[in-house]
Amino acid sequence: SPVRRASANVVSVIAKYAVPAGEWPELLPFLFQCSQSNQEDHRE
């Protein structure tokens, strides 16, 4: 959906700077957890 796509774009822009600086340590584990979910909408 357009909203999911826009949200993903916002997260990616913020993560580009926050993750290397160590300011968002929860992001990558959260994304990995979502990618392993049984719920399809979590994996999108």
C-alpha positions in Angstrom: 0.0 0.0 0.0 1.2 3.6 -0.5 1.1 4.2 3.3 3.4 1.2 4.0 5.7 2.2 1.2 5.9 5.8 2.5 6.5 4.6 6.1 9.3 2.3 4.9 10.9 5.2 3.1 10.8 7.4 6.2 12.3 4.6 8.3 15.0 4.0 5.8 16.1 7.6 5.7 16.2 7.9 9.5 18.0 4.5 9.8 20.6 5.6 7.3 22.0 8.0 9.9 20.7 6.6 13.2 21.8 2.9 12.9 25.5 3.6 12.1 25.6 6.1 15.0 24.2 3.5 17.4 21.1 5.5 18.0 18.5 2.9 17.0 19.8 -0.5 18.2 16.3 -2.0 18.2 15.6 -1.5 14.5 17.6 -4.4 12.9 16.4 -7.0 15.5 12.8 -5.8 15.0 13.1 -6.0 11.2 14.6 -9.5 11.5 11.8 -10.6 13.8 9.1 -9.2 11.4 10.8 -11.0 8.5 10.4 -14.3 10.4 6.8 -13.8 11.4 4.0 -16.1 10.4 1.8 -13.1 9.6 2.2 -12.0 6.0 1.5 -8.4 6.7 4.5 -8.4 9.1 6.8 -9.6 6.4 5.8 -7.0 3.8 
